[in-house]
Amino acid sequence: MTFCGNCGTQIQEGIKFCPSCGQMVGGAPTQPAPPPTPVSAAPEPQVYTPPVMPGAPMQADIQDAQENKAMAVLAYILFFIPLLTGAHKTSAFAKFHTNQGTVMAIASITWSIAYGILSAILVFIPYIGWLLMMIIGLTGFVLPILCIVGIVNAVNGQMKPLPLVGGFTIIK
């Protein structure tokens, strides 16, 4: 088999003119046709995925969030219950909120110890020490507020890191 040098159509032996373009095949040797270009399907549409911004909520699977909402809320109240039941191993939603609740528990314990030590020292400094103890004591209200924010996020099905402590990962 030979190919037409003009249009690349396959030509049977003994034919002098190309059936497609009419070019004379005769005397001059014909060139082999270039390999056919594969016909590709339509390109797949590009899906825009916005960049993940720090602090932006991660998307939770709706069914996972619905099934594990109670464990996620409980993680902020009694952080060890989801750990004991193993809910953090079967659900990404429960794991996220169990991690946030555990970090909150550790932050609360750390704050309580630090406040106890500072108040034991500041109590002996009249007026200024007492004022500082009250100011530091007021900062303790931040932790319950963060727990409430975490509970609201869990009820709404969001996996949004808490301010101040949400960047820490304990449960992997």
C-alpha positions in Angstrom: 0.0 0.0 0.0 1.1 3.5 -0.8 -0.2 6.9 0.2 -1.0 10.0 -1.8 1.8 12.6 -1.4 -0.7 15.4 -1.5 -3.5 14.4 0.9 -2.2 11.3 2.6 -5.0 9.0 1.5 -4.2 5.3 1.2 -4.0 4.2 -2.4 -4.0 0.7 -3.7 -1.2 -0.6 -6.0 -1.7 0.2 -9.7 -3.9 3.3 -9.3 -2.4 6.3 -11.1 -4.6 9.1 -9.5 -5.6 9.6 -5.9 -9.4 9.0 -5.5 -9.6 11.8 -2.9 -7.7 14.7 -4.4 -7.1 13.6 -8.0 -3.3 14.1 -7.7 -1.3 11.9 -10.1 0.5 9.1 -8.2 2.3 7.6 -11.2 6.0 8.4 -11.8 7.2 10.0 -8.6 7.5 7.8 -5.5 4.9 8.5 -2.9 5.6 9.4 0.6 4.2 7.4 3.5 1.4 9.2 5.2 1.9 10.7 8.5 0.5 8.6 11.4 -3.1 9.5 12.0 -3.7 11.9 14.8 -5.9 10.3 17.5 -9.3 11.8 17.9 -9.6 13.0 21.4 -12.8 13.4 23.3 -13.8 16.8 24.4 -11.5 18.1 27.1 -12.9 17.6 30.6 -14.2 20.8 32.1 -11.9 22.4 34.6 -13.4 22.6 38.1 -12.4 25.6 40.1 -11.3 24.8 43.6 -10.7 27.9 45.6 -7.5 28.0 47.7 -7.8 26.9 51.3 -7.4 30.0 53.4 -6.0 29.6 57.0 -8.9 29.4 59.4 -11.4 28.7 56.7 -13.8 25.9 57.6 -13.1 22.5 56.1 -16.0 20.9 54.2 -17.6 18.1 56.2 -19.4 15.2 54.6 -23.1 16.0 55.2 -24.0 12.5 56.1 -21.0 12.1 58.4 -21.8 15.4 60.1 -25.5 14.4 60.7 -24.6 10.9 62.1 -21.8 12.2 64.4 -23.2 15.5 65.5 -23.8 14.3 69.0 -20.3 13.0 69.5 -18.9 16.2 68.1 -20.9 18.3 70.6 -20.0 15.9 73.4 -16.3 16.4 72.5 -16.4 19.9 73.9 -18.1 19.0 77.1 -16.4 15.6 78.0 -13.6 15.3 75.5 -12.7 11.7 76.5 -16.2 10.2 75.6 -15.6 10.2 71.8 -12.1 8.9 72.5 -13.4 6.0 74.6 -16.2 5.1 72.1 -13.8 5.2 69.1 -15.9 7.7 67.2 -12.8 9.6 66.2 -11.6 6.5 64.3 -14.6 6.1 62.1 -15.7 9.7 61.4 -13.6 12.6 60.1 -16.2 15.0 61.6 -16.0 13.5 65.0 -12.2 13.3 64.8 -11.9 17.0 64.0 -14.2 18.0 66.9 -12.7 15.5 69.3 -9.3 17.0 68.6 -10.6 20.5 69.1 -12.2 19.5 72.4 -9.0 17.7 73.6 -7.0 20.9 72.8 -9.6 22.9 74.7 -9.3 20.6 77.7 -5.5 20.8 77.7 -5.7 24.6 77.4 -8.1 24.8 80.3 -6.0 22.6 82.6 -2.8 24.6 81.6 -4.6 27.9 82.3 -5.9 26.7 85.7 -2.4 25.7 86.8 -0.8 28.9 85.6 -3.5 31.0 87.3 -3.0 29.1 90.5 0.7 29.7 90.5 0.4 33.4 89.6 -2.3 34.0 92.1 -0.2 32.4 94.8 2.5 34.9 94.0 0.4 38.0 93.3 -1.7 37.7 96.5 1.3 38.9 98.4 1.6 42.1 96.4 -1.1 44.5 97.7 -3.3 46.3 95.2 -1.3 45.9 92.1 -1.1 42.1 92.5 -4.8 41.9 93.4 -5.7 43.9 90.3 -3.5 41.7 88.1 -5.2 38.6 89.6 -8.6 39.9 88.7 -7.5 40.7 85.1 -5.9 37.3 84.6 -8.9 35.7 86.1 -11.2 37.4 83.6 -9.1 35.9 80.8 -10.4 32.5 82.0 -13.8 33.3 80.4 -12.2 33.0 76.9 -12.0 29.2 77.2 -15.8 28.5 77.8 -16.6 31.0 75.0 -14.4 29.0 72.7 -16.1 25.8 73.7 -19.5 27.4 72.9 -18.1 28.5 69.5 -17.0 24.9 68.9 -20.4 23.5 69.9 -22.2 25.9 67.5 -19.8 24.9 64.7 -20.5 21.2 65.4 -24.3 21.7 65.5 -24.0 23.6 62.1 -22.0 20.7 60.6 -18.9 22.9 60.1 -15.3 21.8 60.7 -14.0 25.3 61.5 -10.8 25.6 63.7 -11.3 27.6 66.9 -9.5 30.9 67.3 -6.3 30.8 69.3 -6.2 27.0 69.9 -7.6 25.6 66.6 -4.3 25.2 64.9 -3.0 22.5 67.2 -3.5 18.8 66.3 -3.4 16.2 69.1 -5.4 13.4 67.5 -4.0 12.3 64.1 
